[in-house]
Amino acid sequence: MTVSFKDLGFVPEILKALDDLGYEKPTPIQAQAIPAAMQGRDVLGIAQTGTGKTGAFTLPVLQRMAKGRARARMPRCLIVCPTRELAAQVAENVEQYGKYLKISMALLIGGVSFAEQEAKLNRGVDVLIATPGRLLDHFERGKILLTGVQALVVDEADRMLDMGFIPDIERIFKLTPFTRQVLFFSATMPDEIKRLVDQFLHQPHHVQIARKNMTAKTVTQRIVRMPRGDSKQKRTALRYIIDNNDVKNGIIFCNRKRDVDIVAKSLMVHGHDAAPIHGDLAQSVRMATLENFKSGKLKFLIASDVAARGLDVPNVSHVFNYDVPSHSEDYVHRIGRTGRAGRKGDTIMFVTPMDDKYYSAILDLINVKEIEEIIIPGLEDFPTESRDKNRGGRNKRNDRGRGKGRDRQKGRNSNTDTRHSKSERTHTDQKPQSSDTSRDGKSQDDTSRDNTSRDNKSRENKPQDSRPQNKPQNKPAKQSGSGQGQSERDNAAQGKNPKKKYGHNTLPSNDKSGFGDSMPAFFGAKLED
């Protein structure tokens, strides 16, 4: 017998909100979890993202909060999420499902003013959604009490474990009344999570919604075998896949925040509408980026696992695993962003020879022998990073720096100028001003020692005459080393700028990228890949 939301006993206000959203029937996890939750029992739900688990805990707590009244600084329901983005997503669902209920809600996450959050707490909150860190910050400030919590929800507990939040979760449990109801959801059940369940849940109702291969049947999984672990070659392959497939929009996952930025810049430089999202970005930037992606203004979202956890966008056509996740469970979470609600989706993962161990773990987890491979023509000939070239570029800059520095020292031109023959040095840069050296015919080393001796004596009486001893008699039209540096200094003094300097912070003046001289040099190196 098919169950509808009307059969579950919700109040008319919640049913009206569900009808507005077009929801008539609960998902399997909702159909199993909601009745037990509405009876006041603890619930342990094991389900992947995209199964409707958010509704499985928000709907019954809203039903419970429909009666009663909140007191200042004492929330009645507490929902704890591992990341800001997931907490914001849950808050959005609470607003949608409870828009006809006279309840108050507050969101406690980092990146938002404490004063603004405290003002909401002071007015009284029925449903409080928070990340562990910000929640405990308010508690330590004495701005919140958890002794009035009637229902405690822990979402994505396994991610809490990965992020090191288990001690915080244990403390939150201990700060809430023993009589509170617990709704506990996790995609996997490691030993540490089992310990938490045994310690804090009382005879929970178990709900497990997991497919045999843990991935949606509507999702097509494919891989690209990279011949080597070269970043530039992988970025080129990514763009080739995007350019040669019908990609409506997509999320591109990287293991490191640094790679998130690099891949995003690479796509933007090559004309793709893309933006990064990771934990180092300001909260306002992250929220704006997510909103642009949800609304369709942004085509590609390049993300870390933590930043994209809990992201709920129904119509994501592609998920790209730019890096193979080191934890096989993350693969399931990543590809769960597409193929939702029966829609078709595509996932493509780039596998290098160094990823074989992680790739094998993923195959074991999803219970398949192999994933279909995409063959990219000429992949071996795709451009690669050239360490020798990069090292050569650094040496060139260092050579210029050393040359100019040495030219400022006395008597060092003979040791540093390697661009002229010995005879050229005799007639140009190394010709001493003193006539004693030419008459004596001494060796260069002897001459240098004699000049040094004379310099030391002359400093006692005529310090102003000591410096010119090793200067050339006649300044040539074109000089290397000091002459060139002196010419640049003269031009700078006259307001001329024949050649722009570039080093760690600027690009050459002939840069055509459109970013100007202030563009970071490491970014400029990526413009062509």
C-alpha positions as CSV (number, residue, x, y, z in Angstrom):
1,M,0.0,0.0,0.0
2,T,1.4,3.4,-1.0
3,V,1.6,5.9,1.8
4,S,0.9,9.6,1.2
5,F,1.9,12.5,3.5
6,K,-1.8,12.9,4.5
7,D,-1.6,9.3,5.9
8,L,1.3,10.3,8.2
9,G,-0.8,12.6,10.4
10,F,0.7,16.0,9.7
11,V,-1.0,19.2,10.7
12,P,-2.8,21.1,7.8
13,E,-0.2,23.8,7.8
14,I,2.6,21.3,6.9
15,L,0.5,19.5,4.4
16,K,-0.3,22.8,2.6
17,A,3.4,23.6,2.4
18,L,4.2,20.2,1.0
19,D,1.4,20.6,-1.5
20,D,2.9,24.0,-2.6
21,L,6.2,22.2,-3.2
22,G,4.5,19.4,-5.2
23,Y,5.3,16.7,-2.7
24,E,2.6,14.0,-2.4
25,K,4.3,10.9,-1.4
26,P,7.3,10.4,1.0
27,T,10.5,8.8,0.0
28,P,11.3,5.4,1.4
29,I,13.4,6.7,4.3
30,Q,10.7,9.3,5.1
31,A,8.0,6.7,5.1
32,Q,10.0,4.6,7.5
33,A,11.5,7.3,9.8
34,I,8.6,9.8,10.1
35,P,6.0,7.5,11.9
36,A,8.6,6.5,14.6
37,A,9.8,10.0,15.0
38,M,6.3,11.4,15.4
39,Q,5.7,8.8,18.2
40,G,8.6,10.4,20.1
41,R,11.1,7.5,19.5
42,D,14.8,7.9,18.8
43,V,15.6,7.2,15.2
44,L,18.9,6.0,13.7
45,G,18.9,6.6,9.9
46,I,21.5,5.2,7.6
47,A,21.1,6.8,4.2
48,Q,23.0,8.5,1.4
49,T,22.5,12.1,0.2
50,G,19.6,12.5,-2.1
51,T,17.3,10.0,-0.4
52,G,15.1,12.6,1.3
53,K,16.7,12.2,4.7
54,T,16.5,16.0,5.4
55,G,12.7,15.8,5.2
56,A,12.8,12.6,7.3
57,F,13.9,14.7,10.4
58,T,12.7,18.2,9.6
59,L,9.0,17.3,9.1
60,P,8.5,15.4,12.4
61,V,10.3,18.1,14.4
62,L,8.2,20.8,12.8
63,Q,5.1,18.7,13.7
64,R,6.3,18.7,17.3
65,M,7.2,22.4,17.4
66,A,3.7,23.3,16.0
67,K,2.5,23.3,19.6
68,G,4.2,25.2,22.4
69,R,6.1,28.5,22.7
70,A,9.9,29.2,22.7
71,R,11.6,31.0,25.5
72,A,14.5,33.4,25.2
73,R,17.9,31.7,24.7
74,M,16.3,28.3,25.1
75,P,15.7,26.6,21.8
76,R,13.2,23.8,21.7
77,C,14.7,21.9,18.8
78,L,18.4,21.7,17.9
79,I,19.7,20.5,14.5
80,V,23.5,20.1,14.3
81,C,25.2,20.0,10.9
82,P,28.9,19.6,10.1
83,T,29.3,22.5,7.6
84,R,27.9,25.9,7.1
85,E,26.5,25.0,3.6
86,L,24.6,22.0,4.9
87,A,23.2,24.0,7.9
88,A,22.0,26.7,5.5
89,Q,20.4,24.0,3.3
90,V,18.6,22.5,6.2
91,A,17.4,26.0,7.3
92,E,16.0,26.5,3.8
93,N,14.0,23.3,4.1
94,V,12.7,24.3,7.5
95,E,11.5,27.6,6.1
96,Q,9.8,25.8,3.2
97,Y,8.1,23.2,5.2
98,G,7.1,25.4,8.1
99,K,6.2,28.6,6.3
100,Y,2.5,28.4,7.5
101,L,3.5,27.6,11.1
102,K,4.0,30.2,13.7
103,I,7.4,29.1,14.7
104,S,10.8,30.9,14.9
105,M,14.1,29.7,13.5
106,A,17.7,30.7,13.8
107,L,20.9,29.7,12.0
108,L,24.1,29.7,13.9
109,I,27.1,29.4,11.6
110,G,30.5,31.0,11.3
111,G,31.0,34.1,9.1
112,V,28.0,35.8,10.5
113,S,27.9,38.5,13.2
114,F,27.5,37.2,16.8
115,A,25.4,40.2,17.6
116,E,22.8,39.4,14.9
117,Q,22.6,35.8,16.1
118,E,22.3,36.8,19.7
119,A,19.4,39.1,18.9
120,K,17.5,36.1,17.5
121,L,18.3,33.9,20.4
122,N,17.1,36.6,22.8
123,R,13.7,36.7,21.1
124,G,13.3,33.0,21.5
125,V,13.9,30.2,19.0
126,D,11.8,27.1,18.3
127,V,14.2,25.5,15.8
128,L,17.9,26.2,16.0
129,I,20.2,25.0,13.2
130,A,23.9,25.2,14.0
131,T,27.4,24.0,13.3
132,P,29.1,22.5,16.5
133,G,31.8,25.2,16.8
134,R,29.5,28.3,16.6
135,L,26.9,26.7,18.9
136,L,29.5,26.1,21.6
137,D,30.9,29.6,21.1
138,H,27.5,31.0,22.0
139,F,27.3,28.6,24.9
140,E,30.6,29.7,26.3
141,R,29.5,33.3,26.0
142,G,26.5,32.5,28.1
143,K,24.1,33.4,25.3
144,I,22.3,30.1,25.0
145,L,21.0,27.3,27.2
146,L,20.4,23.8,25.9
147,T,18.3,22.6,28.9
148,G,15.1,23.2,27.1
149,V,15.9,21.1,24.0
150,Q,13.1,18.6,23.3
151,A,14.5,17.2,20.1
152,L,18.1,16.9,19.0
153,V,19.0,16.1,15.4
154,V,22.5,15.1,14.3
155,D,22.9,15.2,10.5
156,E,25.7,13.5,8.6
157,A,27.4,12.1,11.7
158,D,30.1,10.4,9.7
159,R,31.2,13.7,8.3
160,M,31.3,15.0,11.9
161,L,33.8,12.2,12.5
162,D,35.9,13.1,9.5
163,M,36.1,16.7,10.6
164,G,37.0,16.0,14.2
165,F,33.7,17.2,15.7
166,I,33.0,14.0,17.7
167,P,34.2,15.6,21.1
168,D,31.9,18.6,20.4
169,I,29.0,16.3,19.6
170,E,29.5,14.4,22.8
171,R,29.5,17.6,24.8
172,I,26.4,18.8,23.1
173,F,24.6,15.6,23.9
174,K,25.6,16.0,27.6
175,L,24.4,19.6,27.6
176,T,20.9,18.6,26.5
177,P,18.3,16.9,28.8
178,F,18.4,13.2,29.1
179,T,14.7,13.1,28.1
180,R,15.2,14.7,24.7
181,Q,14.4,12.8,21.5
182,V,17.3,12.0,19.2
183,L,17.2,11.8,15.4
184,F,20.6,10.6,14.3
185,F,21.5,10.3,10.6
186,S,24.7,9.1,8.9
187,A,25.7,7.7,5.5
188,T,28.0,5.2,7.0
189,M,28.5,3.6,10.4
190,P,32.2,3.5,11.5
191,D,33.0,2.2,15.0
192,E,33.2,5.6,16.5
193,I,29.7,6.5,15.3
194,K,28.4,3.1,16.6
195,R,29.8,4.1,20.0
196,L,28.0,7.4,20.0
197,V,24.7,5.6,19.1
198,D,25.1,3.1,21.9
199,Q,26.0,5.8,24.4
200,F,23.3,8.5,23.6
201,L,20.4,6.9,21.8
202,H,17.7,4.9,23.7
203,Q,16.4,1.9,21.8
204,P,16.4,3.7,18.5
205,H,14.2,2.8,15.5
206,H,16.6,1.6,12.8
207,V,16.1,2.8,9.2
208,Q,18.5,1.9,6.5
209,I,18.1,2.9,2.9
210,A,21.0,1.7,0.9
211,R,21.2,0.3,-2.6
212,K,23.3,-2.7,-3.3
213,N,25.9,-0.7,-5.2
214,M,25.2,2.5,-3.2
215,T,24.8,4.6,-6.3
216,A,21.7,5.6,-8.2
217,K,20.8,3.6,-11.2
218,T,20.1,6.8,-13.2
219,V,23.7,7.9,-12.8
220,T,26.2,6.9,-15.6
221,Q,29.7,6.5,-14.2
222,R,32.8,6.8,-16.3
223,I,36.5,7.3,-15.9
224,V,39.4,8.8,-17.8
225,R,42.7,7.0,-17.4
226,M,45.5,9.6,-17.3
227,P,48.9,8.4,-18.5
228,R,50.7,10.3,-15.7
229,G,49.8,12.5,-12.7
230,D,50.4,15.7,-14.5
231,S,48.2,18.6,-13.4
232,K,48.3,20.6,-16.7
233,Q,47.5,17.5,-18.7
234,K,44.6,16.7,-16.4
235,R,43.2,20.2,-16.7
236,T,43.4,20.0,-20.5
237,A,41.6,16.6,-20.4
238,L,38.9,18.1,-18.2
239,R,38.3,20.9,-20.7
240,Y,38.2,18.5,-23.6
241,I,35.5,16.4,-21.8
242,I,33.5,19.6,-21.1
243,D,33.8,20.9,-24.6
244,N,32.9,17.6,-26.3
245,N,29.9,16.6,-24.2
246,D,26.5,18.1,-23.6
247,V,27.1,19.5,-20.1
248,K,24.3,21.6,-18.8
249,N,26.1,22.3,-15.5
250,G,28.4,20.5,-13.2
251,I,30.2,20.2,-9.9
252,I,34.0,19.6,-10.1
253,F,35.5,18.1,-7.0
254,C,39.1,18.5,-6.0
255,N,40.9,17.1,-2.9
256,R,42.8,20.2,-2.1
257,K,41.7,23.8,-1.8
258,R,44.7,24.9,-3.8
259,D,43.6,22.8,-6.7
260,V,40.1,24.1,-6.4
261,D,41.4,27.6,-7.1
262,I,43.7,26.5,-9.9
263,V,41.1,24.5,-11.7
264,A,38.5,27.3,-11.4
265,K,41.0,29.9,-12.8
266,S,42.0,27.6,-15.6
267,L,38.3,27.2,-16.7
268,M,37.6,30.9,-16.4
269,V,40.6,31.8,-18.5
270,H,39.4,29.4,-21.2
271,G,36.0,31.0,-21.3
272,H,34.0,28.8,-19.0
273,D,31.6,30.2,-16.4
274,A,33.1,28.8,-13.2
275,A,33.8,29.7,-9.6
276,P,35.5,28.0,-6.6
277,I,34.0,27.3,-3.2
278,H,36.0,26.1,-0.2
279,G,36.5,26.8,3.5
280,D,39.1,29.6,3.0
281,L,36.6,31.8,1.2
282,A,34.5,34.3,3.1
283,Q,31.1,33.1,4.1
284,S,29.3,35.7,2.1
285,V,31.3,34.7,-1.0
286,R,30.5,31.0,-0.5
287,M,26.8,31.7,0.0
288,A,26.6,34.0,-3.1
289,T,28.4,31.4,-5.2
290,L,26.1,28.6,-4.1
291,E,23.1,30.8,-4.8
292,N,24.4,31.6,-8.3
293,F,24.9,28.0,-9.0
294,K,21.4,27.0,-7.8
295,S,19.8,29.8,-9.9
296,G,21.6,28.8,-13.0
297,K,23.7,31.9,-13.3
298,L,26.9,29.8,-12.7
299,K,27.6,26.8,-14.8
300,F,30.5,25.1,-13.1
301,L,31.1,24.9,-9.3
302,I,34.6,23.8,-8.4
303,A,34.4,22.5,-4.8
304,S,36.1,20.7,-2.0
305,D,34.2,17.9,-0.3
306,V,33.4,19.8,2.9
307,A,32.1,22.9,1.1
308,A,29.8,20.9,-1.2
309,R,28.5,18.6,1.5
310,G,24.7,19.0,1.8
311,L,24.4,20.9,-1.4
312,D,20.9,20.3,-2.8
313,V,20.6,21.3,-6.4
314,P,18.0,19.0,-8.2
315,N,19.2,19.5,-11.8
316,V,23.0,18.9,-11.8
317,S,23.8,17.1,-15.1
318,H,27.4,16.2,-14.4
319,V,29.8,15.6,-11.6
320,F,33.5,15.6,-12.3
321,N,36.0,14.0,-9.9
322,Y,39.1,15.9,-10.9
323,D,40.8,14.0,-8.1
324,V,40.1,10.5,-6.9
325,P,38.8,10.8,-3.3
326,S,41.1,9.3,-0.7
327,H,38.1,8.1,1.2
328,S,35.8,5.8,-0.9
329,E,32.7,7.1,0.9
330,D,33.4,10.5,-0.5
331,Y,32.9,9.1,-4.0
332,V,29.4,8.1,-3.1
333,H,28.7,11.5,-1.6
334,R,30.1,13.3,-4.6
335,I,28.2,11.4,-7.3
336,G,25.1,11.7,-5.2
337,R,24.9,15.4,-6.4
338,T,23.6,14.2,-9.7
339,G,20.8,11.8,-10.8
340,R,18.5,13.0,-8.0
341,A,14.7,12.2,-7.9
342,G,14.9,9.8,-10.8
343,R,16.7,12.2,-13.1
344,K,19.6,11.1,-15.3
345,G,23.1,12.2,-14.4
346,D,26.7,11.6,-15.5
347,T,29.9,11.3,-13.5
348,I,33.4,11.3,-14.8
349,M,36.5,10.7,-12.7
350,F,40.1,11.3,-13.8
351,V,42.3,8.4,-12.6
352,T,46.2,8.6,-12.6
353,P,48.6,5.8,-12.0
354,M,49.0,7.0,-8.4
355,D,45.2,6.6,-7.7
356,D,45.0,2.9,-8.3
357,K,44.7,2.0,-4.6
358,Y,41.9,4.5,-4.0
359,Y,40.1,3.5,-7.2
360,S,40.1,-0.1,-6.2
361,A,38.6,0.8,-2.8
362,I,35.8,2.7,-4.6
363,L,35.1,-0.3,-6.8
364,D,34.8,-2.5,-3.7
365,L,32.5,-0.1,-2.0
366,I,30.0,0.3,-4.9
367,N,30.3,-3.4,-5.7
368,V,31.3,-3.2,-9.3
369,K,34.3,-4.8,-11.1
370,E,35.1,-1.9,-13.5
371,I,33.8,1.5,-14.6
372,E,33.4,2.4,-18.2
373,E,36.5,4.2,-19.6
374,I,36.5,7.2,-21.9
375,I,39.2,7.2,-24.5
376,I,40.4,10.7,-25.4
377,P,42.2,10.9,-28.8
378,G,45.8,12.1,-28.5
379,L,45.8,12.3,-24.7
380,E,49.4,11.3,-24.5
381,D,50.3,14.4,-26.6
382,F,48.3,16.8,-24.4
383,P,50.6,19.6,-22.9
384,T,52.2,18.8,-19.6
385,E,53.9,20.8,-16.8
386,S,57.6,21.4,-17.6
387,R,59.7,21.5,-14.4
388,D,62.8,22.3,-16.3
389,K,61.1,25.2,-18.0
390,N,59.8,26.6,-14.7
391,R,63.2,26.1,-13.0
392,G,64.9,27.8,-15.9
393,G,62.5,30.8,-15.5
394,R,63.4,31.1,-11.9
395,N,67.1,31.0,-12.6
396,K,66.8,33.7,-15.2
397,R,65.2,36.0,-12.6
398,N,67.9,35.0,-10.1
399,D,70.6,35.7,-12.6
400,R,69.3,39.1,-13.3
401,G,69.2,39.8,-9.6
402,R,72.7,38.6,-9.0
403,G,74.1,40.5,-11.9
404,K,72.7,43.8,-10.8
405,G,73.8,43.2,-7.2
406,R,77.3,42.4,-8.1
407,D,77.7,45.3,-10.4
408,R,77.2,47.6,-7.5
409,Q,80.3,46.1,-5.8
410,K,83.7,47.4,-6.6
411,G,86.1,45.4,-8.7
412,R,83.7,42.5,-9.4
413,N,82.9,43.1,-13.0
414,S,85.8,40.9,-14.2
415,N,84.3,37.9,-12.3
416,T,80.6,38.3,-13.3
417,D,80.6,39.3,-17.0
418,T,80.6,36.1,-19.0
419,R,79.0,37.5,-22.1
420,H,82.2,39.0,-23.5
421,S,85.5,37.4,-24.6
422,K,88.7,38.1,-22.7
423,S,89.8,40.7,-25.3
424,E,86.5,42.5,-25.1
425,R,86.8,42.7,-21.4
426,T,90.3,44.2,-21.7
427,H,89.0,47.0,-24.0
428,T,85.7,47.7,-22.4
429,D,84.3,47.0,-18.9
430,Q,87.5,45.8,-17.3
431,K,89.8,48.6,-18.5
432,P,90.9,50.3,-15.2
433,Q,90.9,54.1,-14.8
434,S,94.3,54.1,-13.1
435,S,97.3,54.4,-15.5
436,D,99.5,52.5,-13.1
437,T,98.0,49.2,-14.0
438,S,98.7,49.6,-17.7
439,R,102.4,50.6,-17.1
440,D,103.2,47.8,-14.7
441,G,101.6,45.1,-16.9
442,K,100.6,43.2,-13.8
443,S,98.1,40.4,-13.7
444,Q,94.5,41.2,-12.9
445,D,94.7,39.7,-9.4
446,D,97.9,41.7,-8.6
447,T,96.3,44.8,-9.9
448,S,93.3,44.3,-7.8
449,R,95.4,43.8,-4.7
450,D,97.5,46.9,-5.5
451,N,94.3,48.9,-6.1
452,T,92.9,47.7,-2.8
453,S,96.0,48.7,-1.0
454,R,96.0,52.2,-2.6
455,D,92.3,52.4,-1.8
456,N,92.9,51.7,1.9
457,K,95.6,54.3,2.1
458,S,93.6,56.9,0.2
459,R,90.5,56.5,2.4
460,E,92.4,58.0,5.3
461,N,92.9,61.3,3.6
462,K,90.6,61.3,0.5
463,P,87.6,59.1,1.0
464,Q,85.9,60.7,-2.0
465,D,88.6,59.5,-4.3
466,S,88.5,55.8,-3.4
467,R,85.4,54.7,-5.2
468,P,86.3,55.6,-8.8
469,Q,89.4,53.5,-8.9
470,N,87.8,50.5,-10.6
471,K,85.3,52.4,-12.8
472,P,85.7,52.2,-16.6
473,Q,87.3,55.3,-18.2
474,N,84.7,55.6,-20.9
475,K,81.1,54.6,-20.5
476,P,80.2,52.4,-23.5
477,A,77.0,52.8,-25.4
478,K,75.7,49.3,-24.5
479,Q,76.9,47.7,-21.3
480,S,76.1,44.5,-19.6
481,G,75.7,44.1,-15.8
482,S,76.2,47.4,-14.1
483,G,75.9,49.5,-17.2
484,Q,72.6,48.1,-17.9
485,G,71.4,48.5,-14.4
486,Q,72.7,52.1,-14.3
487,S,70.9,52.8,-17.5
488,E,67.7,51.6,-16.0
489,R,68.3,53.8,-12.9
490,D,68.9,56.8,-15.1
491,N,65.8,56.3,-17.1
492,A,63.8,55.8,-13.9
493,A,65.2,59.1,-12.6
494,Q,64.1,60.9,-15.8
495,G,60.6,59.4,-15.5
496,K,61.2,56.9,-18.4
497,N,60.1,53.3,-18.2
498,P,61.4,51.4,-21.2
499,K,61.0,48.0,-19.6
500,K,58.7,47.0,-16.8
501,K,60.1,44.9,-14.0
502,Y,58.5,41.6,-13.3
503,G,59.1,39.1,-10.6
504,H,57.0,37.5,-8.0
505,N,54.1,39.9,-8.1
506,T,53.7,41.3,-11.7
507,L,53.7,40.1,-15.3
508,P,55.6,41.5,-18.3
509,S,54.1,44.7,-19.8
510,N,53.2,42.8,-23.0
511,D,50.7,40.6,-21.1
512,K,47.5,40.3,-23.0
513,S,45.4,38.4,-20.4
514,G,43.4,41.5,-19.5
515,F,44.3,41.2,-15.8
516,G,47.0,43.9,-15.9
517,D,50.3,44.1,-14.2
518,S,48.9,43.4,-10.8
519,M,48.0,39.8,-11.7
520,P,49.9,37.2,-9.7
521,A,52.7,35.6,-11.5
522,F,51.8,32.0,-10.6
523,F,48.4,32.7,-12.1
524,G,49.9,34.1,-15.3
525,A,51.8,30.9,-15.7
526,K,48.5,29.0,-15.8
527,L,46.9,31.2,-18.5
528,E,47.7,28.8,-21.3
529,D,46.7,25.6,-19.6
